[in-house]
Amino acid sequence: MVVCRMTLMLCKKKRSKIEIEKKTKWWKLKKEECCEEFRQTLRQALGGQVLLPDDWETTAEVIRETGRKVLGVSSGRRKEDKETWWWNEEVQDSIQRKRLAKKKWDMDKTEENRQEYMELQRRVKREVSKAKQKAYDELYTRLDTREGEKDLYRLARQRDRDGKDVQQVRVINDRDGRVLTSEESVQRRWKEYFEELMNEENEREKRVEGVNSVEQKVDKIRKDEVRKALKRMKSGKAVGPDDIPVEVWKCLGEAAVEFLTSLFNRVLESEKMPEEWRSVLVPIFKNKGDVQSCSNYRGIKLMSHTMKLWERVVEARLRKVVEICEQQYGFMPRKSTTDAICALRILMEKYRDGQRELHCVFVDLEKAYDRVPREELWYCMRKSGEAEKYVRVVQDMYERSRTVVKCAVGQTEEFKVEVGLHQGSALSLFLFAIVMDQLSKEVRQESPWTMMFADDIVICSESREQVEENLERWRFVLERRGTKVSRSKTEYMCVNERERSAMKGRDKVTG
């Protein structure tokens, strides 16, 4: 038996300080007094000029500096869901008087001081009750508005975060399962993971035939087009890397419309947009599973709001030129998913009433938006008859695009994404509709035998053999152009099947 006494000198390891990103309080612009002060200060910063400078870089920097000066900057920390959110000045004053009365009674134990303290204590309870009732009444009234709906979702997300032990960790596993601890290695791993994920492309058959481009002059951007695009933009969304939200342009009114119209016309003429718009920020959010596995996180692309405005102007023009087939119900004017569901239900009821079989296949595409080959996109745009000017403008939106991943230890280095459509883009939905319209020309049937909602497709037929044949034609046409059909999510359903009940006539398509 050995007994010893040991003295160990332990060095305290210094943790790297977490840099918290401070954000401008752009949400204050919804208050008219803040909006007016922002306009006046911006005008003073521009030397009393009413119109904004033509140069984007100068205007953007002045707007950001004015926003920080007038609206202030947040601490960068997440707003907590406090239990005293109903607190107001009246409650604060009452509690302060009660505390003073308590100190007075502690120093002089007289009946008069005791009665004064007890009275103030009862008054505080009444003030707290009134403040809570008023706050709840305002909350219930606000829930019927869009702002109240956002508050409700914010509270729900906060409660969900409070129920989780870990939101995001500063260490991550590499592709071999080894734990990475240094900030540089963690950033490299996130860059490596998302660069591979966003540049993954399905096998496809290269096109041999070309397509004639339509060279024609396009009209200049008008102010009313910018106004309509600005009106369609939603407020309260996360800002992109340029830190200029759409609320700024809405606050500036006609001065913003004048500036944006001039800016968009220069972009249209030169076919080159500002370099600042090419940067895309991808913050990551935790899904279920191991917190140290990259595959258990999802990213959301944050783009410049001004670029989204430019996309909406271009989208409105493309919709006037390009005619999408009637089978497409996704993001089309005067159409919705309820129309397609209603048409399918009516078709099923007709066949059920006639005691006849109806066979349906619900087709799902694997990461349809992320895997669209850019060459196919340019081909389909030209094939649909769009002016070459618009094709080059859209190409400019995707060329030299830079993506940065924001993780717990900072931001990664930039990398290129050369496959797929931009997530969160105002134009991507219509561009995908153009691609699907051109690829499905050879195989689609009349509605309701074929209906599409963006990348979701339903194929109907009177026999199983026919619907399988149609599915195989769809699969061949789509997969040879780089769009893959999901075997696990594509499903088959038979209505009014004679050999077995309809409940058992719903199968996975594995072929």
Secondary structure, 3 states (H helix, E strand, C coil): CCCCCCCCCCCCCCCCCCCCCCCECHHHHHCHHHHHHHHHHHHHHCCCCCCCCCCHHHHHHHHHHHHHHHCCECCCCCCCCCCCCCCCHHHHHHHHHHHHHHHHHHHCCCHHHHHHHHHHHHHHHHHHHHHHHHHHHHHHHHCCCHHHHHHHHHHHHHHHHHCCCCCCCCCEECCCCCEECCHHHHHHHHHHHHHHHHCCCCCCCCCCCCCCCECCCCCCCCHHHHHHHHHHCCCCCCCCCCCCCHHHHHHHCHHHHHHHHHHHHHHHHHCCCCHHHHEEEEEEEECCCCCCCHHHEEECCECCHHHHHHHHHHHHHHHHHCCCCCCECCCCCCCCHHHHHHHHHHHHHHHHHCCCCEEEEEEEECCCCCCCCHHHHHHHHHHCCCEHHHHHHHHHHHCCCEEEEEECCEECCCEECCCCCCCCCCCHHHHHHHHHHHHCCCCCCCCCCEEEECCEEEEEECCHHHHHHHHHHHHHHHHCCCCCECCCCCEEEEECCCCCCHHHCEEECCC
